[in-house]
């Protein structure tokens, strides 16, 4: 499902705020003592959002999806405020963080995509951008953008970390040159508290709070929309940040209503009544043997899934090629896929499997939203079968993983594929695929109707079990019917 890149024509206004956010006297008293109690529930200030209007510049990493046909608008805002630092905001920590201090100035950016008010479903999706490539990119939204646009979500893409912010400054000094998410002075508390993006958690919270309040300096970021709930999403590196957020920051401020992760590798605490689902790939299964779930958390292991899907890579390639934002070793712009390919084994086909992760991540978002609204829990965790002695996943005689969520692209394949590719990152978790020839497909399925029948059976079962949405299953069945497989 390729995407086409279309320049966006957006009306903007520019009014840069000069504002100092006040910290309450109550909190200052505790800052003086060194930290706030983990048992206290604190308020979070809203960042000041100002729509960006710098003539001759454009949004970095603007979506390549056809927003116009979905009746969506994309705009970008500066987000300004003063952030707190926290002690204990780490992915492996299962205890609530404490506030160290506050008053650290930040200025970053958030891209906001909004439907017409009549189409808005009441839910805001906020993605923490992944900066592994050196650019802040929306890998989670890339998997599910069709679902989000179809169902009328509002979408916000937040740049909370220094790597992404600094790359945007280099990409367009005119537009982004004044951005900063740094702690400028370490003081007596040591350099360690200036590293690891200590302001990022508060930045993410304050931007989300501003969007919930629909508060903007001049133009409202969500015109005509009333946000009823917020779901935070992230993939891989940003899933790890949101892992720490769920465990250590969410209990302090209660800004989010739910979480959806794509490839979460660490434990979520089990004492929060905040729905969270992680869709986890086969590619990472042996490297991360899984985490235990609880009443409000779920893990859906997806058979055949690579760490990023073939379809999401097309979405990200569309962005990075247009922007020329990833610079290769020779100093030339490259795509996301070209960034991956040098680490792939030369004797294997191109990276990624044909397993469409987005079908299951879409169901996860839908399930969390329904869980928040009705109290109806999502489908249970479904894990890969593992060797009790080694913890490694078990496989059948053909090498296919046992257990987990199954969809037709894996169990009724049209390609030879594997979730791993060598040992060098990132291709090691990006897998490979080779489409079967027509002769091979006829040998596998005998005739077209048999192929379609198998696709129908697998996809409708996934709907019944709660891991795929009916709309997406029907679309997959229709695609199988229209194909030439085994004809």
C-alpha positions, -999 to +999 in steps of 0.1 A: +000+000+000+022+028-013+018+064-003+021+094-025+039+125-013+019+157-018+031+192-006+007+206+019-008+240+016-016+254+050-025+288+063-004+298+093+002+327+116+032+335+137+033+350+171+062+339+193+053+341+230+075+354+258+061+337+288+073+324+322+051+297+337+047+300+375+054+271+398+029+270+427+041+280+461+030+245+473+054+228+449+082+253+456+081+243+493+087+207+483+114+216+457+133+233+486+132+199+504+146+181+474+116+161+460+079+157+459+063+126+475+055+098+450+021+096+467+011+131+457-010+137+425+003+168+409-011+192+384+007+197+351+009+231+334+000+234+297+027+242+273+021+274+253+014+264+217+020+290+189+013+281+153+044+284+132+045+307+102+079+313+088+077+322+051+098+301+028+100+271+052+080+239+056+072+213+082+099+188+087+086+152+085+052+163+073+031+132+065+030+119+029-005+106+034-033+123+014-048+143+042-070+163+018-090+134+007-096+124+044-106+160+051-077+165+075-055+195+081-019+194+092-003+223+112+028+228+133+032+246+166+060+258+187+056+244+222+071+265+250+072+262+288+093+254+318+099+217+326+106+197+357+132+171+362+124+138+379+143+112+398+136+076+389+122+082+354+137+051+340+122+022+319+132-005+344+119+014+374+085+002+387+082+030+413+067+064+409+092+091+401+098+122+423+103+158+412+138+171+416+132+207+405+116+228+379+119+260+359+139+246+330+130+265+298+121+245+267+110+253+232+102+225+208+076+216+182+045+195+177+028+186+145-010+184+148-034+167+123-071+173+128-103+162+111-134+183+106-153+186+139-182+165+125-158+136+119-138+137+152-143+107+173-132+124+206-098+107+209-064+123+206-035+102+197-001+116+209+030+099+195+065+102+211+088+104+181+115+077+177+150+092+172+171+061+166+178+071+130+189+106+142+156+121+130+124+123+150+100+100+131+065+087+137+070+049+133+038+040+153+016+063+133+032+050+101+017+016+109-018+028+115-023+061+097-051+047+074-071+036+105-065+069+123-077+089+094-106+066+086-119+067+122-115+105+128-088+106+154-069+138+161-031+131+159-002+149+175+035+141+168+057+154+196+094+161+195+105+157+231+141+146+228+173+164+220+184+143+190+153+150+170+152+187+180+188+193+171+184+175+137+154+198+129+175+228+138+201+218+113+175+209+087+159+244+088+176+270+110+151+296+099+122+276+112+136+257+141+169+275+150+156+287+185+144+253+196+160+238+228+151+210+251+184+210+270+192+215+306+217+243+304+234+242+338+240+210+357+249+226+390+258+205+421+236+176+412+260+162+387+262+158+349+241+127+349+210+147+355+216+167+324+219+136+302+192+113+289+167+140+280+156+147+316+131+173+305+114+151+279+088+135+302+075+169+314+076+183+278+055+154+266+030+159+294+028+197+290+022+195+253-005+168+258-021+189+285-022+219+261-039+198+234-064+185+259-073+220+269-072+231+232-051+260+244-031+280+219-014+314+217-037+328+191-050+298+171-065+268+188-044+237+180-076+215+176-102+239+162-137+230+171-127+197+188-133+186+223-109+159+235-125+132+256-095+109+260-058+108+251-039+077+241-001+078+240+017+057+213+053+049+205+075+023+188+108+008+200+130+036+213+100+058+220+081+028+234+109+025+259+104+062+268+067+056+272+075+025+293+092+048+318+064+073+315+037+047+323+057+033+353+070+065+368+054+097+354+018+087+347+011+080+384+022+116+392+001+136+368-025+113+352-023+131+319-029+101+296-059+078+296-043+049+278-011+036+261-004+015+230+031+003+223+047-012+193+075-035+205+078-028+242+107-047+257+104-040+295+079-046+323+049-024+329+038-020+365+006-038+375-010-014+400-024+013+376-060+012+362-047+026+329-052+004+299-020-004+280-014-028+251+018-037+234+020-054+200+053-072+200+072-086+170+087-120+164+119-102+154+126-092+190+111-123+206+144-141+214+162-110+224+135-099+249+118-130+264+086-111+273+071-093+303+043-103+326+009-087+321-019-078+345-055-067+348-050-035+328-020-045+305-019-068+275+009-082+253+000-094+218+029-112+201+025-110+164+038-140+144+061-131+115+063-094+124+095-075+119+105-046+141+091-022+115+067-034+087+072-032+050+042-009+048+055+015+075+089+016+058+072+029+027+055+056+047+088+066+064+107+064+031+082+088+016+090+113+044+127+109+045+133+110+008+112+141+004+129+159+033+164+144+026+167+142+064+187+110+068+223+115+058+243+085+047+280+077+054+290+094+022+272+126+031+244+120+007+207+118+016+193+083+019+160+067+027+151+048+058+153+015+039+187+025+026+198+032+062+188-004+070+202-023+040+239-021+047+235-043+078+215-070+058+229-103+047+238-101+011+224-136+002+189-128+016+161-109-002+150-074+007+142-065+043+108-067+061+081-094+060+047-089+044+030-091+078+010-059+082+016-049+118-008-020+114-038-043+113-031-055+149-018-021+162-050-006+149-070-031+169-049-024+199-057+014+197-094+006+191-095-018+221-078+007+244-102+034+234-132+011+240-116+000+273-114+036+285-149+045+274-168+014+284-146-005+309-147-036+286-112-051+287-093-058+255-087-093+242-063-113+264-026-114+260-015-139+234+021-149+236+045-171+216+052-205+229+086-207+246+110-234+257+107-234+295+144-240+299+159-215+275+130-190+271+135-191+233+105-193+211+094-227+198+089-234+161+073-261+140+091-283+115+091-255+089+106-230+113+074-211+119+069-196+153+043-213+175+016-193+193+010-155+192-015-136+171-019-150+136-029-131+105-032-143+069+000-126+057+019-151+079-002-182+079-014-179+043+017-163+028+024-151-007+061-148+001+089-167+016+099-146+047+116-145+080+115-120+109+153-120+114+181-112+090+216-118+103+230-105+135+238-068+127+213-042+138+191-028+123+186-055+097+188-083+123+153-073+134+140-062+100+137-097+084+133-104+047+108-114+021+107-129-014+075-130-032+066-165-046+063-170-083+029-179-098+040-214-102+051-216-065+017-202-054-002-228-075+019-255-059+012-242-024-026-235-028-037-256-057-062-230-069-073-195-062-104-203-043-085-224-018-061-194-011-091-171-006-108-195+017-077-198+039-074-160+041-110-157+050-108-183+078-076-168+094-088-132+092-123-138+105-109-158+134-086-129+142-116-106+143-136-130+165-106-132+189-103-094+191-069-089+174-080-075+141-108-050+132-136-063+111-132-035+085-095-045+080-103-082+078-129-077+051-105-055+032-079-083+033-104-108+021-115-086-008-078-081-017-073-118-017-103-123-039-091-096-064-056-110-065-042-135-091-027-158-065-029-194-076-049-186-107 
